[in-house]
Amino acid sequence: MKNYTKALSLSVMLIFSSMLFSQESFVHGVSDQYIWPKDQKVLDKLQKWQDLKFGLIIHWGIYSVPGIVESWSICSEDWITRDTTKTYDEYRNWYWNLSKQFKPTEYNPQLWAEAAKNAGMKYLVFTTKHHDGFNMFDTKYSDFSITKGPFHDNPRANVAKYVFEAFRNQGFMIGAYFSKPDWHCKDYWWPYRATPDRNHNYSIEKNPERWERYKSFTYNQIEELMNDYGSIDILWLDGGWVNSERRKAFIDMPKITNMARNAQPGLIVVDRTIQGEYENYQTPEQQIPNVQLPNPWESCMTLGTDWGWTPNAKFKTTTFVIGKLMEIVAKGGNLLLGAGPDSKGVFPDEVYSRFAEIGSWLKVNGTAIYNTTITPYYHENNTWFTASKDGKKLYALYALPDGENLPSTIEWQTNLPVKGSKVILLQNGKPVNYKIFKDKIVIRLPKGLKNEPLAFAFQIK
């Protein structure tokens, strides 16, 4: 136990001193330095959040009407494609007018929450507003919202309220996604000027009053979310180009955070990619760090092709998702899996089937995932390792390659069990036959196992 503790401490020190892990590979990168919160309530909530390991992020908005990628098609940047038969202004007006068709009469947040719980998910991040500025909550600071369109007379028109409530009732930690940029707001994209890219389209130095109005607008909307929607655990702020040192587009995060934590004590604030005290955990997007990280982090990944609903999407296999969950947890992170319903409020059947399959696996193997911690030696070939918090038990997680069958034997060289002790296969709760040859363990798998990723539990030397 003492040797394990020393090795773990050395591992963490080495990670701190070698944070060069190809950050440029991330779609939405991570800052290169982490600053731990000083508020004990935030630290306590972060610890609770880290133990959960697996969450759901839901993207939903007017982009679900035609089934296109969220928001980005109205951003005039070279990498973006859209309907070439329309001018930019024609396209943008068409997009704004999707709000007049968005009427999700079949949405059922109770069903969503039950399915996510059965999937083994433990926390939710729901998109209250994406970059296009369409609000999925009842805000008095904008008419561009779900409660001002054709759905306004529905008793559950305040969608965010009922989604948060349904997931909260299932025991989930609740996160509110909120986009710092708002492309529909005239104090961000000023109609007087062209909109060449994702950034505000005017000089803040020459128009300080306009940016001050935008700061107040942002503050006021976040204040609504923090005060009118029950208990919120995470404020997940997207749009890292706002509030960045490079752009000088500051929105007064100290003021926002103080207000938010007065309303929600211990609130985890995630100002994505903005290094400092308001990025309480880091969020690499669609990627996983190359090495373990010593600070709280979360990989956000889509289950299907896109974050929101798109027709004919291709969904990742259950085996693939479980393998990524194994890797992420072994590296000290959480997996935030993304999916979105269509414009009626219905998730594709594939989402429910994947949720059920992942949940079935976690019900049997979850002790190797939830409430675990990292190990100094955490990876060998297709096997990942986690540990119980007391360091007495290790878990070996075999990530079955997608499309392959289980091998007849599994072996690794590090993290060997105590001589003569049992190695339990969690799939059936039975000990497996194994031999140790010098510095290697070889496990012979029994016949008739379900062809899926495997988890083993054993005591360490």
DRENNU-740134 format. One line per field, with one value per residue (C-alpha): residue number from 1; residue in one letter; x, y, z. Coordinates in steps of 0.02 Angstrom, whole numbers. Layout:
N
num: [NUM, ...]
residuo: [A, ...]
east: [X, ...]
north: [Y, ...]
up: [Z, ...]
This chain:
461
num: [1, 2, 3, 4, 5, 6, 7, 8, 9, 10, 11, 12, 13, 14, 15, 16, 17, 18, 19, 20, 21, 22, 23, 24, 25, 26, 27, 28, 29, 30, 31, 32, 33, 34, 35, 36, 37, 38, 39, 40, 41, 42, 43, 44, 45, 46, 47, 48, 49, 50, 51, 52, 53, 54, 55, 56, 57, 58, 59, 60, 61, 62, 63, 64, 65, 66, 67, 68, 69, 70, 71, 72, 73, 74, 75, 76, 77, 78, 79, 80, 81, 82, 83, 84, 85, 86, 87, 88, 89, 90, 91, 92, 93, 94, 95, 96, 97, 98, 99, 100, 101, 102, 103, 104, 105, 106, 107, 108, 109, 110, 111, 112, 113, 114, 115, 116, 117, 118, 119, 120, 121, 122, 123, 124, 125, 126, 127, 128, 129, 130, 131, 132, 133, 134, 135, 136, 137, 138, 139, 140, 141, 142, 143, 144, 145, 146, 147, 148, 149, 150, 151, 152, 153, 154, 155, 156, 157, 158, 159, 160, 161, 162, 163, 164, 165, 166, 167, 168, 169, 170, 171, 172, 173, 174, 175, 176, 177, 178, 179, 180, 181, 182, 183, 184, 185, 186, 187, 188, 189, 190, 191, 192, 193, 194, 195, 196, 197, 198, 199, 200, 201, 202, 203, 204, 205, 206, 207, 208, 209, 210, 211, 212, 213, 214, 215, 216, 217, 218, 219, 220, 221, 222, 223, 224, 225, 226, 227, 228, 229, 230, 231, 232, 233, 234, 235, 236, 237, 238, 239, 240, 241, 242, 243, 244, 245, 246, 247, 248, 249, 250, 251, 252, 253, 254, 255, 256, 257, 258, 259, 260, 261, 262, 263, 264, 265, 266, 267, 268, 269, 270, 271, 272, 273, 274, 275, 276, 277, 278, 279, 280, 281, 282, 283, 284, 285, 286, 287, 288, 289, 290, 291, 292, 293, 294, 295, 296, 297, 298, 299, 300, 301, 302, 303, 304, 305, 306, 307, 308, 309, 310, 311, 312, 313, 314, 315, 316, 317, 318, 319, 320, 321, 322, 323, 324, 325, 326, 327, 328, 329, 330, 331, 332, 333, 334, 335, 336, 337, 338, 339, 340, 341, 342, 343, 344, 345, 346, 347, 348, 349, 350, 351, 352, 353, 354, 355, 356, 357, 358, 359, 360, 361, 362, 363, 364, 365, 366, 367, 368, 369, 370, 371, 372, 373, 374, 375, 376, 377, 378, 379, 380, 381, 382, 383, 384, 385, 386, 387, 388, 389, 390, 391, 392, 393, 394, 395, 396, 397, 398, 399, 400, 401, 402, 403, 404, 405, 406, 407, 408, 409, 410, 411, 412, 413, 414, 415, 416, 417, 418, 419, 420, 421, 422, 423, 424, 425, 426, 427, 428, 429, 430, 431, 432, 433, 434, 435, 436, 437, 438, 439, 440, 441, 442, 443, 444, 445, 446, 447, 448, 449, 450, 451, 452, 453, 454, 455, 456, 457, 458, 459, 460, 461]
residuo: [M, K, N, Y, T, K, A, L, S, L, S, V, M, L, I, F, S, S, M, L, F, S, Q, E, S, F, V, H, G, V, S, D, Q, Y, I, W, P, K, D, Q, K, V, L, D, K, L, Q, K, W, Q, D, L, K, F, G, L, I, I, H, W, G, I, Y, S, V, P, G, I, V, E, S, W, S, I, C, S, E, D, W, I, T, R, D, T, T, K, T, Y, D, E, Y, R, N, W, Y, W, N, L, S, K, Q, F, K, P, T, E, Y, N, P, Q, L, W, A, E, A, A, K, N, A, G, M, K, Y, L, V, F, T, T, K, H, H, D, G, F, N, M, F, D, T, K, Y, S, D, F, S, I, T, K, G, P, F, H, D, N, P, R, A, N, V, A, K, Y, V, F, E, A, F, R, N, Q, G, F, M, I, G, A, Y, F, S, K, P, D, W, H, C, K, D, Y, W, W, P, Y, R, A, T, P, D, R, N, H, N, Y, S, I, E, K, N, P, E, R, W, E, R, Y, K, S, F, T, Y, N, Q, I, E, E, L, M, N, D, Y, G, S, I, D, I, L, W, L, D, G, G, W, V, N, S, E, R, R, K, A, F, I, D, M, P, K, I, T, N, M, A, R, N, A, Q, P, G, L, I, V, V, D, R, T, I, Q, G, E, Y, E, N, Y, Q, T, P, E, Q, Q, I, P, N, V, Q, L, P, N, P, W, E, S, C, M, T, L, G, T, D, W, G, W, T, P, N, A, K, F, K, T, T, T, F, V, I, G, K, L, M, E, I, V, A, K, G, G, N, L, L, L, G, A, G, P, D, S, K, G, V, F, P, D, E, V, Y, S, R, F, A, E, I, G, S, W, L, K, V, N, G, T, A, I, Y, N, T, T, I, T, P, Y, Y, H, E, N, N, T, W, F, T, A, S, K, D, G, K, K, L, Y, A, L, Y, A, L, P, D, G, E, N, L, P, S, T, I, E, W, Q, T, N, L, P, V, K, G, S, K, V, I, L, L, Q, N, G, K, P, V, N, Y, K, I, F, K, D, K, I, V, I, R, L, P, K, G, L, K, N, E, P, L, A, F, A, F, Q, I, K]
east: [0, 142, 228, 65, 40, 217, 197, 33, 111, 257, 137, 41, 204, 264, 99, 107, 280, 235, 72, 123, -11, -51, -177, -182, -275, -432, -581, -612, -446, -399, -299, -121, -132, -262, -299, -386, -538, -516, -698, -717, -897, -839, -701, -826, -944, -801, -755, -935, -941, -777, -849, -997, -890, -1030, -1150, -1266, -1263, -1418, -1409, -1581, -1644, -1714, -1577, -1673, -1813, -1713, -1593, -1432, -1277, -1314, -1293, -1136, -1214, -1254, -1073, -980, -815, -724, -742, -932, -1044, -1227, -1358, -1269, -1434, -1460, -1361, -1291, -1428, -1563, -1493, -1477, -1656, -1716, -1624, -1695, -1870, -1852, -1908, -2083, -2089, -2015, -2156, -2094, -2263, -2195, -2051, -2052, -1913, -1968, -1938, -1769, -1716, -1769, -1675, -1518, -1528, -1546, -1392, -1292, -1274, -1263, -1267, -1346, -1287, -1432, -1413, -1511, -1443, -1322, -1225, -1374, -1454, -1615, -1665, -1734, -1793, -1913, -1807, -1873, -1718, -1754, -1905, -1803, -1854, -1957, -2086, -2115, -2146, -2282, -2251, -2288, -2461, -2401, -2402, -2224, -2160, -2021, -1922, -1764, -1868, -1953, -1795, -1698, -1842, -1859, -1674, -1661, -1801, -1695, -1550, -1443, -1323, -1386, -1282, -1339, -1249, -1248, -1165, -1069, -1081, -1258, -1267, -1448, -1414, -1389, -1259, -1150, -1179, -1222, -1335, -1249, -1093, -1054, -1027, -863, -841, -895, -833, -922, -918, -871, -733, -765, -645, -747, -917, -897, -1079, -1135, -1020, -1076, -1255, -1201, -1114, -1272, -1377, -1265, -1262, -1451, -1487, -1368, -1448, -1617, -1548, -1465, -1617, -1772, -1732, -1703, -1539, -1401, -1233, -1136, -1132, -1057, -1004, -965, -886, -707, -671, -775, -687, -519, -364, -331, -498, -515, -702, -719, -889, -839, -829, -793, -960, -1054, -976, -1008, -1190, -1208, -1129, -1232, -1383, -1305, -1173, -1033, -1077, -949, -909, -839, -777, -714, -533, -513, -367, -394, -505, -667, -623, -659, -640, -571, -671, -577, -703, -718, -545, -458, -293, -142, -99, -179, -217, -203, -347, -534, -580, -714, -713, -872, -912, -1060, -1152, -1205, -1133, -1173, -1216, -1397, -1518, -1479, -1564, -1475, -1346, -1220, -1210, -1059, -1071, -1098, -929, -844, -926, -884, -704, -691, -770, -638, -496, -564, -593, -421, -347, -443, -585, -772, -865, -1003, -1097, -1197, -1365, -1512, -1697, -1782, -1895, -2043, -1941, -1909, -1740, -1696, -1723, -1536, -1507, -1623, -1549, -1371, -1423, -1501, -1348, -1224, -1331, -1341, -1152, -1130, -1254, -1136, -967, -999, -894, -740, -798, -893, -805, -637, -470, -319, -173, 11, 13, -150, -135, -64, -120, -311, -320, -349, -336, -432, -421, -532, -504, -417, -292, -321, -415, -376, -487, -425, -538, -520, -579, -637, -591, -745, -803, -690, -724, -653, -484, -453, -329, -295, -127, -33, 132, 97, -26, -8, -127, -69, 0, -135, -278, -432, -462, -648, -731, -870, -975, -1020, -950, -839, -651, -553, -408, -243, -57, 85, 245, 381, 314, 159, -17, -109, -297, -386, -562, -702, -810, -983, -948, -1048, -944, -918, -785, -732, -687, -587, -566, -417, -305, -136, 35]
north: [0, 119, 80, 108, 278, 331, 277, 370, 529, 514, 487, 646, 746, 686, 732, 908, 931, 864, 939, 935, 819, 881, 1012, 1073, 912, 963, 1032, 1145, 1148, 1156, 1291, 1246, 1278, 1236, 1341, 1251, 1340, 1411, 1395, 1234, 1213, 1215, 1090, 975, 983, 952, 795, 736, 773, 681, 525, 523, 486, 486, 622, 677, 839, 884, 1007, 1063, 1217, 1284, 1196, 1035, 1094, 1062, 944, 1041, 1073, 1188, 1376, 1372, 1386, 1570, 1608, 1678, 1586, 1497, 1321, 1330, 1266, 1310, 1329, 1417, 1467, 1600, 1754, 1763, 1883, 1773, 1620, 1703, 1768, 1594, 1524, 1652, 1614, 1431, 1491, 1512, 1326, 1256, 1173, 1019, 949, 774, 813, 710, 756, 623, 489, 566, 569, 389, 331, 426, 354, 178, 215, 242, 429, 534, 716, 825, 976, 1054, 1189, 1338, 1445, 1407, 1533, 1572, 1656, 1554, 1533, 1367, 1455, 1596, 1753, 1929, 1998, 1925, 1884, 1751, 1606, 1447, 1536, 1676, 1567, 1445, 1338, 1481, 1421, 1247, 1225, 1159, 1293, 1342, 1192, 1212, 1219, 1053, 967, 1018, 965, 793, 753, 824, 708, 561, 614, 698, 841, 983, 1086, 1236, 1259, 1443, 1522, 1682, 1740, 1777, 1805, 1860, 2001, 2169, 2216, 2070, 2064, 2245, 2250, 2410, 2310, 2149, 1988, 1917, 1784, 1719, 1872, 2035, 2141, 2312, 2396, 2389, 2535, 2644, 2580, 2546, 2578, 2441, 2313, 2369, 2333, 2161, 2126, 2175, 2067, 1916, 1945, 1965, 1804, 1703, 1781, 1717, 1541, 1545, 1609, 1542, 1362, 1269, 1195, 1211, 1123, 1174, 1332, 1270, 1423, 1395, 1511, 1529, 1671, 1783, 1832, 1785, 1890, 1890, 1967, 2083, 2046, 2031, 2001, 2023, 1843, 1893, 1984, 1844, 1709, 1801, 1824, 1644, 1570, 1681, 1600, 1427, 1398, 1284, 1308, 1232, 1363, 1302, 1449, 1337, 1360, 1521, 1482, 1537, 1525, 1515, 1357, 1235, 1087, 1072, 1011, 934, 910, 752, 702, 624, 688, 580, 558, 567, 741, 789, 913, 890, 868, 799, 738, 790, 677, 650, 485, 518, 621, 791, 870, 898, 794, 768, 645, 484, 508, 369, 318, 253, 73, 27, -61, 96, 210, 92, 82, 272, 280, 157, 260, 425, 362, 279, 449, 536, 615, 606, 566, 687, 601, 710, 679, 785, 762, 812, 964, 870, 826, 643, 556, 430, 247, 219, 337, 237, 71, 131, 201, 34, -66, 48, 46, -144, -153, -25, -112, -260, -175, -3, -32, -22, 148, 249, 321, 257, 345, 339, 218, 255, 120, 144, 74, -76, -122, -135, -139, 12, 17, 106, 87, 92, 250, 157, 87, -93, -152, -126, -147, -202, -141, -232, -118, -240, -166, -118, -260, -392, -547, -579, -665, -828, -747, -573, -524, -376, -345, -209, -205, -388, -464, -525, -701, -830, -704, -711, -612, -585, -561, -436, -497, -656, -621, -775, -796, -831, -947, -857, -884, -766, -790, -684, -509, -551, -611, -718, -739, -880, -823, -948, -999, -929, -750, -610, -526, -357, -255, -341, -284, -380, -343, -398, -353, -280, -314]
up: [0, 42, -123, -216, -132, -172, -352, -368, -297, -417, -562, -521, -503, -671, -752, -677, -751, -924, -982, -1166, -1233, -1407, -1356, -1535, -1581, -1488, -1583, -1433, -1344, -1161, -1076, -1030, -844, -713, -559, -417, -341, -166, -115, -14, -71, -252, -214, -128, -276, -397, -301, -309, -495, -528, -446, -566, -720, -850, -905, -1046, -1145, -1247, -1392, -1448, -1538, -1700, -1798, -1765, -1882, -2043, -1952, -1979, -1875, -1730, -1762, -1866, -2039, -2007, -1963, -2113, -2103, -2244, -2173, -2163, -2302, -2332, -2468, -2612, -2696, -2561, -2521, -2346, -2288, -2366, -2281, -2112, -2120, -2168, -2019, -1896, -1960, -1912, -1740, -1813, -1855, -1695, -1599, -1504, -1452, -1419, -1303, -1144, -1022, -898, -1030, -1073, -890, -861, -1016, -964, -788, -859, -966, -807, -832, -675, -731, -865, -965, -1061, -1194, -1133, -1275, -1417, -1520, -1632, -1481, -1477, -1296, -1233, -1075, -1034, -1035, -1022, -1108, -1282, -1389, -1480, -1369, -1359, -1252, -1380, -1534, -1588, -1433, -1313, -1263, -1212, -1022, -1033, -1152, -1032, -1091, -985, -825, -859, -924, -769, -658, -738, -725, -550, -497, -559, -448, -582, -553, -664, -785, -884, -1051, -1100, -1251, -1212, -1393, -1451, -1638, -1633, -1510, -1595, -1466, -1518, -1705, -1741, -1897, -1952, -1995, -2087, -1988, -2055, -1921, -1749, -1656, -1615, -1773, -1707, -1609, -1423, -1398, -1518, -1459, -1273, -1233, -1352, -1271, -1098, -1151, -1209, -1044, -950, -1066, -1033, -846, -838, -932, -825, -671, -731, -749, -579, -486, -574, -620, -458, -401, -531, -505, -661, -766, -931, -1032, -1215, -1343, -1284, -1404, -1290, -1129, -1203, -1178, -1364, -1413, -1261, -1263, -1074, -995, -811, -753, -571, -563, -651, -542, -379, -426, -483, -326, -212, -293, -310, -173, -230, -414, -533, -666, -831, -935, -1074, -1129, -1031, -916, -738, -586, -686, -780, -639, -754, -930, -1080, -1226, -1366, -1471, -1410, -1261, -1187, -1227, -1042, -871, -809, -624, -630, -659, -842, -955, -1134, -1224, -1372, -1486, -1490, -1669, -1810, -1737, -1569, -1617, -1718, -1903, -2020, -2065, -1929, -1897, -1715, -1623, -1565, -1383, -1382, -1446, -1316, -1171, -1231, -1232, -1059, -996, -1068, -1004, -827, -822, -869, -730, -828, -856, -1017, -1070, -1210, -1330, -1414, -1470, -1510, -1671, -1690, -1616, -1462, -1504, -1490, -1626, -1582, -1594, -1448, -1336, -1390, -1358, -1189, -1141, -1195, -1108, -951, -953, -956, -818, -703, -700, -719, -644, -487, -600, -664, -534, -380, -439, -450, -563, -549, -586, -720, -810, -985, -1077, -1253, -1247, -1058, -946, -757, -619, -430, -278, -176, -36, -161, -107, -261, -444, -594, -764, -905, -1069, -1210, -1343, -1513, -1613, -1725, -1650, -1545, -1373, -1375, -1283, -1164, -1095, -1023, -950, -864, -734, -589, -544, -416, -247, -265, -240, -237, -346, -504, -523, -692, -659, -806, -711, -537, -544, -525, -685, -711, -727, -715, -678, -777, -698, -728, -832, -794, -922, -898, -990, -1028, -998, -1144, -1172, -1119, -1193, -1328, -1245, -1153, -992, -817, -687, -501, -397, -251, -291, -221]
